[in-house]
Amino acid sequence: MDTFLRFLYEFVNQFISGLWSILNGIIEGVKQFFNFPAYFNIISEYKDDFSAPEWIFTGITILFMVLFYGLIAFLITFAVKKYLKLRKPSIEKKALLDEVAELNKKVVKLSKEKDEILQMKVSQLGLKPEESAIEESAEGEGEQGDESGVIGETGIRFSKLNLIDMEYADYKVKNYNNTFDLPELVHNFRNFAASKLRLYYKESLIRTFIAGLASTRLVILQGISGTGKTSLAYAWGKFMKHDSCVASVQPSWRDRTDLFGYFNEFTKKFNETELLKEMYIADYTDDVYTVILDEMNLSRVEYYFAEMLSILEMPDKKEWIIEIVPNTWKSDPKKLMHGKIQVPPNMWYIGTINNDDSTFAVTDKVYDRAMPIDINDKGEPFTPDDVDANLVNYSYLDNLFNEAMENFAISKETLDKIEKMDDFVIKHFRIAFGNRIVAHMKKFVPVYVACGGTEVEGVDYFIAKKILRKFEQLNMALIRDEIDGYIKFLDDTFGKGSMKECIEYLLRLKKMA
């Protein structure tokens, strides 16, 4: 063991001595490097023997030495700043984390104070806090106790909807004995808008509008400002003797609460929107109702209208149900079952769009589920027939649409041509349209024909607005040369000049390329 200890001493001593020699050498080297008096002594020793040229070289040497020292000082300063800069975010991050932790503590404290205040209110009304908590959280088919101690003296959270229940308590669905057909509907609506509202629209636009209503519950009116997009939806509400409910979309809209309202936990009241109120009334009747989503792309449509887009796609209208609140109170409106409301099938949603820098682009998800209608021309005044507004049964109008879809179904010949066109578009433009769009087409075109149009005109308009619109996503420079071939294909397949809307749209795209 003694031998090992002597070995260990000598071995470690050798290592430590070497390390000390290195450190001592570095220290001595730095001291010598920055020993400025020694430099002055050397200059003093040789200054008397220097000639004029030697003094010049001496000055240059000193200058280089000064620059070298300056470079070292700069590098040290840079390294220190770099270190401090890298360290600063971590310090700030720690400070932010500390601040968040402190805020969390305050939130917990405030929540506790809120609970204590609520308990005091409940105790003043003669209830135990535990009973209040049970009542507030109870769910199901009205099995919970009386919440009046929590929500106020009235115990009502849906004041507007409860008033509607009272107003319609003895209401019976009315039959208006409508007898008009679709061509008459087009004529009457157009002349009503002109004679009563001084709004002039082309017959083809009214025909397209009504066919759009038949194909989907969401119709998008788009085009330049001032062409009467909002006015058209407004006039339709007036014509049906039910003023359109205007929901002016705001840039801050982010979810469905902006459409339907929300439950205020503090007041224990539900902030009901006019749209929710209109939906509730519509569910009582068999009338036709309209909601105008004015400037609908000021916010992203797929944010605030996403749930409705999915619901309105369901084939069974009984499944058109949306949850308003997650629980049930005894005082809830009659038609609010388990916190859910029926989306009425007799209501249409008409959005208006201006495409400019202040708005968001409407996505394919929205366009595929809607019927876009372009309004880019002002209607020319004409002498209209004097037509009054007319109450219309939704069931009667819906039956007209269904009869048109049976009697004027798209011919097999046209469907074969559409299939060929689909193959052509896939091959040359790498774009396809799905079953949803085909299903919409099979509703839109027959009703368009029943309203007085032709099958080719209906197909032309539908393809231009629902399918060719997808071309805008492509690189125009790459598809420019394919457009002429596509126009020739349309002329050869459907007849020269028959697909007027499609050809005009394609030529407009070609100019943009």
Secondary structure, DSSP 8 states (H G I E B T S, - for coil): -HHHHHHHHHHHHHHHHHHHHHHHHHHHHHHHHT-HHHHHHHHHHHGGG--HHHHHHHHHHHHHHHHHHHHHHHHHHHHHHHHHHHHHHHHHHHHHHHHHHHHHHHHHHHHHHHHHHHHHHHHHTT--HHHHHHHHH--SSS-S---HHHH-SS--S-HHHHHHHHHTTT-----------HHHHHHHHHHHHHHHH-----HHHHHHHHHHHHH-SEEEEESSTTSSHHHHHHHHHHHTTS--EEEE--TT--STHHHHEEEETTTTEEEE-HHHHHHHHHTT-SB-EEEEEETGGGS-HHHHSHHHHHHTT-SSGGG-EEES-SS--TTS-TT-BTTEEE--TTEEEEEEE--STTS----HHHHHHSEEEE--S---------------BHHHHHHHHHHHHHHT---HHHHHHHHHHHHHHHHHH-----HHHHHHHHHHHHHHHHTT--HHHHHHHHHHHHTGGGGGGS-HHHHHHHHHHHHHHHHHHH-TTT-HHHHHHHHHHHHH-
